[in-house]
Amino acid sequence: MFCNMCLRHFRKVLVKSHDLQGALPKVVTARWIHDRPNLHPIRNQLMSYEGGSVDLVMDDDSGIAVMSLNNPRRMNSMTGKMMVDMADCVSELEMWTKGKGLILRGEEGSLCTGGDLTFVRKALHYGEEMAAFQHDTLTRLLNLPLISVALVQGPVLGGGAELCTACDYRVMSPTSKIGFVQIKMGLTTAWGAATRLTRLLGRRKAIDLLCSGKILIPAVALREGLVDYVIPRICEDELKEAHNWLVKNFCGFDTNIMRAIKSLVVNAENSMDVHMSLHNERKLFAQTWGGPVQRRMLEANIKHV
């Protein structure tokens, strides 16, 4: 189902793509589950967990935006404030009519290692609300009328791996590794990855990655279909490599046509009830967040095993 913002963008794209209007299907009507929480008080609470930022640069000439996680002292792990920043960045991208593509990356050669432990310890009572906020942000990110690419650098673990599944594609550094290690921390997925990963890779591979907690090197991640391209050599500017891959493969055509096609694909995929799946995922996560296994790991000061 589309969120209201996605619906507005889809209609805007259709209006601009006059030649295609007769061939496009009607947009699926938005429908929300009844107990979807009010995100405004959650936003205010998350803002109180300070640290880091998420920054956005939009280039009108190329149509490529770069969203950067900026908490390098903690390998760009996410604080509550960063979650709100990311939501605001997505809102800006929803309104950016010149956009073709988006690169999600982290500062200083590391994308994200999940939740900032300082934030996690303070928010053990707030799991379901935090998950609801992230589900909304990352669903909107995935549904943008832009082709999105996650630049997988450094150890991309737990919530960091979840962020990658909220992009259309993943470009991986040859020195990086990626893994859904939540099970080792006594948790299920917090930010919607079980729903997205099942759609991306299918039931068997999703179970394998989520229940094993295995950490994949680039060649294995590529073989499993989790990433789409591995940068073939160690280079100084991997962001430029990801930018070139995005432009070469997707962003060489008319902006309005590209955005219309992406919106059509989103509409077709979301004819299935993604929000009910996220609802179930959020409920299960809330039962493990702050539970005895996670608390033991936090007391042992273990980030990822």
Steps between C-alpha positions, in 0.01 A plus 500: 500500500611855438540755775321827426826669404580220255157536344552870448833436335360230277226733380752780446714273286198399292401860439849579374517191277216600267582249228469208739183589683267286292710189552549525877279314749314665782695541821425248772299670775696562820390292800657510842475241774278615785759513777767689309637738764510877478856574387518861623555426872740218404696749291523738794619224731762376253638852462596492868751219431769724355814431301604495137304619200370390163588747226357540151649654186279524190659584164241639259737476202566125527177411680705298750467551876734372771367426850785461750491348848733709713599345832847373410633468856243222543531361144185692405274304733156658527376721782141615545592843365652340189175309441310828501760656270459212257122539502542869420742419217249258350232770521728737306562231237126442464464865400806507268358489147839505322626185665596182316717312748610479863813361665480407870846492659690562822781739585862385517460172317238328716129488424339399831538242776141522626376680810730717709543312828461816708164556334405131529562490875285808556217383275445141615145595594433653159549220248163483328474876463851528358428215260178666384685822425772318307248289311331815378827670399652200325178409318486856368868475406445180303192648330669820382467561124882488487733207438671454836834333569658415835880528499606210724829595664666373815322256732130541414329303773161467668302817442757612244417198286132581548554850360650346186178311429312832487687587179431360154860384453819444697856577384764342724859592576746213450613543862151507655288236669128480567283295733166487677639421844193594705447142613841507671383803698176335612290702256288470191523758223407850617477704181301282259770283346316168542218635284729658242755218496232237437379699200854554380644150535208268575402297803791253521782751465332744737472229768861400440640852536281600794524178703869427445627850571776429249720785382561504125808608311439677166527195273247306709262796533508537122438130443207499743342797320520728803725746317491589132853617429836468672752773426771299324800664663599697806474866407514835677157621390243221536220758508600602148497134396146461633396825332638382165327162533169668575526745210621238251229248580193708579526877482569572134139547395228763534434586864120493484490167314739343751300625796175377344646152442635478856159605634328236287727231643438621857126500436509146362707366789294672766177347375596238759454602862846613608364694797346192661833321463680793661237508775572136584874560484474798734296304755751215510794737526336681794494170691878456465611862539596547864461128563733286714730388216554852369558631852766235566677601179486868595635426848790316335550807276467284190408689183507213250624148549 
